Amino acid sequence: MNQEKNLEMIRKNILEIEQEKAVIARRTGRDPSEILLCAVTKTHPAEEINAAIRAGVTDIGENRVQEILEKYEKVDKVNWHLIGHLQTNKVKYVIDKVCMIHSVDSMRLAAEIDRRAAQHGLAMDILIEVNAAGDEAKFGVSPEETETLITDILSQCGHVRIRGLMTIAPFAEDPEEVRPYFRTMKELYDRFGKIDHPNLDFRYLSMGMSNDWIIAAEEGATLIRVGTAIFGARH
């Protein structure tokens, strides 16, 4: 596929996702703007990312710190999200570049984010990553551990703001198989979102990727992370 056709495909895919998202939102009693599309740009070059931005994408998600650093100056103005596993020794490289870190699953990581955010005089938005399926191959706290981690962060981190929860469901040929995990996440989101604290302001339930985002949106996702369905297979 030549580059021009590829960029046109990206624009077309985004339009189709936004249209489908609007249908689901209305069906579940929400405004389409309540479900944020975060385009996952792992391995994709700046030219393709900029095509997505010009097609209306406002938020992009990267899995690796190194890719953010490599692309940051080449990409049009956009909100950057760190959606992959983050090592504590790499927090310093992205603390002033991303708008939100989706993958906080330990007090150790939260404390380092808090420390680096304080150095920059900012409050970093984070999501608590929950391993809803108990998948040993994935990161995240268990549903049972979620409350303790939230409470510890709120009591110890003054430069971190908890904006919600995130999960990565197991891959399934039939996306219906992962619906129960998304349902569990929505229950946790509703429960912990009621906590009254100045550094907790739930807005994002980040769940659903290219193969299962429709199910996630139906179950209450407010942020979907879509890569392949926008850009095609990874390079």
SVG drawing of the C-alpha trace seen along z (x, -y; Angstrom):
<svg xmlns="http://www.w3.org/2000/svg" viewBox="-30 -24 46 41">
<polyline fill="none" stroke="black" stroke-width="0.4" points="0.0,0.0 1.5,-3.4 1.7,-6.1 -1.1,-8.2 -3.5,-5.3 -2.3,-4.4 -3.0,-7.8 -6.5,-7.8 -7.2,-4.5 -6.3,-5.9 -8.7,-8.8 -11.5,-6.4 -10.9,-4.1 -11.1,-6.9 -14.4,-8.1 -15.9,-4.6 -14.8,-4.2 -16.3,-7.6 -19.6,-6.7 -19.8,-3.3 -18.8,-5.0 -21.7,-7.5 -24.2,-4.7 -23.0,-2.8 -23.0,-5.9 -26.6,-6.8 -27.7,-3.2 -26.2,-3.3 -27.6,-6.7 -24.5,-8.7 -23.2,-11.5 -20.5,-10.3 -18.1,-12.9 -18.2,-10.8 -16.1,-8.1 -12.6,-9.3 -10.8,-7.6 -7.1,-7.2 -5.2,-6.1 -2.5,-3.6 0.6,-4.6 3.1,-1.8 5.6,-1.3 3.8,-3.7 5.7,-6.7 5.1,-10.4 3.6,-10.8 0.8,-8.3 0.2,-9.7 -0.1,-13.2 -2.6,-11.9 -4.7,-10.6 -4.5,-13.9 -5.6,-15.8 -8.5,-13.4 -9.7,-14.5 -7.7,-12.4 -6.8,-14.5 -5.2,-11.8 -2.6,-9.2 -1.2,-6.3 2.3,-4.9 3.4,-1.7 7.1,-2.5 8.9,-5.5 11.6,-5.3 9.0,-5.8 7.5,-8.9 11.0,-10.4 11.7,-9.5 8.4,-10.9 7.6,-13.8 9.1,-16.6 7.9,-15.1 4.2,-14.9 1.6,-17.6 0.2,-19.0 -1.7,-16.2 -2.3,-14.7 0.2,-11.9 -0.8,-9.0 1.7,-6.4 -0.4,-3.2 2.2,-0.5 4.1,0.9 6.3,-1.8 9.5,-1.2 10.3,-3.5 13.6,-4.5 11.9,-5.8 9.3,-8.1 11.7,-11.0 11.7,-10.9 8.0,-11.3 6.7,-13.2 6.6,-16.5 5.5,-15.0 2.4,-12.9 -1.0,-14.0 -1.8,-10.7 -0.1,-7.5 -2.6,-4.5 -0.5,-1.7 0.0,-2.4 -0.1,0.9 2.1,0.4 2.8,-2.1 6.5,-2.2 5.6,-3.4 3.1,-5.9 5.6,-7.3 8.2,-7.8 5.6,-9.6 4.7,-11.8 8.3,-12.6 9.1,-13.5 5.8,-15.5 6.7,-17.5 10.1,-18.4 8.3,-19.8 5.6,-21.5 2.7,-19.6 0.1,-17.1 0.2,-14.0 -3.1,-12.3 -2.9,-8.5 -5.1,-5.5 -4.9,-2.4 -4.3,0.7 -6.4,3.6 -5.8,7.2 -9.5,8.0 -9.0,11.5 -6.2,12.5 -4.0,13.1 -0.5,14.0 0.9,12.7 -0.4,9.1 0.4,6.4 -2.1,4.8 -3.5,5.2 -6.3,7.6 -9.8,6.3 -9.4,7.1 -6.2,5.1 -7.5,2.0 -9.0,0.2 -5.8,0.6 -3.6,-0.9 -6.0,-3.8 -6.1,-4.5 -2.3,-4.4 -1.8,-6.7 -4.3,-9.2 -2.7,-9.3 1.0,-9.5 1.1,-11.2 0.2,-14.9 1.2,-15.4 -0.8,-12.6 -4.4,-12.7 -6.3,-9.4 -8.6,-9.8 -10.0,-6.3 -9.1,-2.7 -7.6,-0.8 -7.6,2.8 -6.3,5.0 -8.6,7.9 -7.3,11.3 -7.4,11.7 -10.4,13.8 -11.6,14.8 -15.1,14.0 -15.0,10.6 -18.2,11.6 -16.0,13.8 -14.3,10.8 -17.6,8.9 -17.6,10.1 -14.2,8.5 -15.4,5.2 -18.5,5.5 -16.3,6.1 -14.3,3.0 -17.4,0.8 -18.5,2.0 -15.1,1.1 -15.2,-2.2 -18.6,-3.1 -17.6,-2.0 -14.3,-3.8 -15.3,-6.9 -17.5,-7.8 -14.5,-8.3 -14.4,-11.9 -10.8,-13.2 -9.3,-16.3 -6.8,-14.1 -9.4,-11.6 -11.6,-12.7 -12.8,-9.7 -13.4,-10.4 -11.8,-7.6 -12.5,-3.9 -9.8,-2.9 -10.7,0.4 -11.2,2.0 -8.8,2.3 -9.2,2.9 -10.7,6.4 -13.0,5.7 -13.6,2.0 -17.2,2.2 -17.9,4.6 -16.0,2.4 -17.9,-0.7 -21.2,1.1 -20.1,2.0 -19.2,-1.6 -15.7,-2.4 -15.1,-6.2 -11.7,-5.7 -10.9,-3.2 -7.4,-2.4 -7.4,-1.5 -4.4,-0.9 -4.7,1.8 -8.2,0.8 -6.9,-2.7 -3.4,-2.1 -3.5,1.5 -0.9,4.1 2.1,2.9 5.3,2.1"/>
</svg>
